[in-house]
Amino acid sequence: MTSRQPGWAEQSPETWWEYVQQAIKRAHASGAYDPSEIGAIGIAYQMHGLVLVDREQRVLRDSIIWCDSRAVPYGDKAFSTIGEARSLDRLLNSPGNFTAAKLAWVKENEPDVYAGIDKVLLPGDFISLRLTGEATTHISALSEGIFWDFKDDKLSSDVFGVFGFDERMIPEVRPLFSSHGEVKPGVAAGLKLKAGIPVTYKAGDQPNNALSLNVLEPGEVAATAGTSGVIYGVSDRLTYDPGSRVNSFAHVNYRPDAKRVGVLLCINGTGILNRWIRDLTGGREYSKLNEEAAAIRPGSDGLSVLPFGNGAERIFYNKIIGAQVLDADLNVHGAAHLYRAGQEGIAFSFRYGLDIMRENGMNPSIIRAGKANMFLSPVFTEAFVNATGVPVELYNSDGSVGASLGAGIGVGKFRHAKEAFAGLKPLSLVEPRRVSEYEELYRRWKTKLDLFLK
């Protein structure tokens, strides 16, 4: 990730493509399957990134990715110009610093780049393009870019009008579970795949994570805690938060005649904080960090961490407050305290965001999560369930499972989505047992956070 200025974040789409190819070859080399038996491809990708290509499908600039904050003023201005009530009613969000606002930044600041655009893609659309040569997209992707009008179920004339975009820059819109093209012969040969394999699914990482956990119907809720942290609940209403602190996008099974909206709480600074602490203290294995954190009492003997050092946070109305380590006692606190305080701070951030979701009618009785990333840590998992007061079901599942099953649904391997998850069983259920203790710790942490939000 390149950050040429504070709050900026870019990556090279061609690097993504190179690593996708390397990953496919490495998977083949494992001997776990016969590559000739692959019948369809599914793609999961980081949401909201802006990829621009010309008529020869050449990338025009590095992708402005999800945690880049430069477009916030452009989104705020559009929110005001369109009208806040109309934006929320039709877009379910403020344009914020999402993909459409990032494109507006390019239009104003890099007019030569903008003039060369043939198609505007999300990251998954780009990988699909490299595999198949076809530029396609779908409603879920367009909604995450804030290009979609949920009232009229079409591209938003408000967004395209206020930013002065040409709708011809948007690729062909196809159903999410359908063919988005077939792997080109040259690409197939290089990757030891059969030519003509279809790409039959592509979805942003959080809708895809929800799919991987069979979170498809109203009231079902998923969570993930990787670089960013997300709680993602499904609604059958066109729901939105008046402050766009949590966001609503078309879920993978959204249809105009059967609304399925994913209500997404995103905390930019979660696992990236845990990694930063690990790297700062010698780069040891995460399992060792977790063991040492578990030896410290809840509350970390007064040490507190605010993990918000990865760009503008939507839960704070797109404010940047930075990551903070607070109340360090140099005679008491060591590395293990920092490990625990960091993980507790991440869990408390989830609680802060979940309270916003509760304000908007999302009250989960149980949350599903893959046993991966931060949920591999007993300290984090205990803090999460007790701070939120919600049990967590842990599954042996992740985004790659969701993408592959999504491909199977798209190619017709399964008659419907539910059939794809018939064998999905939880590994364990983690229930809150120390709620009052963690409630007091959360209140203490939030008091410190409030000092930075004034």
Buried (B, 14 or more C-beta within 10 A) or exposed (E): EEEEEEBBBBBBBBEBBEEBBEEBEEEBEEEEEEBEEBEBBBBBBBBBBBBBBBEEBEBBBBBBBBBBBBBBBBBBBBBEEBEEEEBBBBBBBBBBBBBBBBBBBBBEEBEEBBEBBBBBBBBBBBBBBBBBBBBBBBBBBBBBBBBBBBEEBBBBEBBBEBBEBEEEBBBEBBEBBBBBBBBBEEBBEEBEBBEEBBBBBBBBBBBBBBBBBBBBBEBBBBBBBBBBBBBBBBBEEBBBBEBBBBBBBBBBBBEEEEBBBBBBBBBBBBBBBBBBBBEEBEEEEBEEBBBBBBEBEBBBBBBBBBBBBBBBBBBBBBBBBEBBBBBBEEEEBEBBBBBBBBBBBBBBBBBBBBBBBEEBEBEBEBBBBBBBBBBBBBBBBBBBBBBBEBBBBBBEBBBBBBBBBBBBBBBEBBEEBEEBBEEBEBEEEBEBEBBEEBBEBBEBBBEBBEEBEE
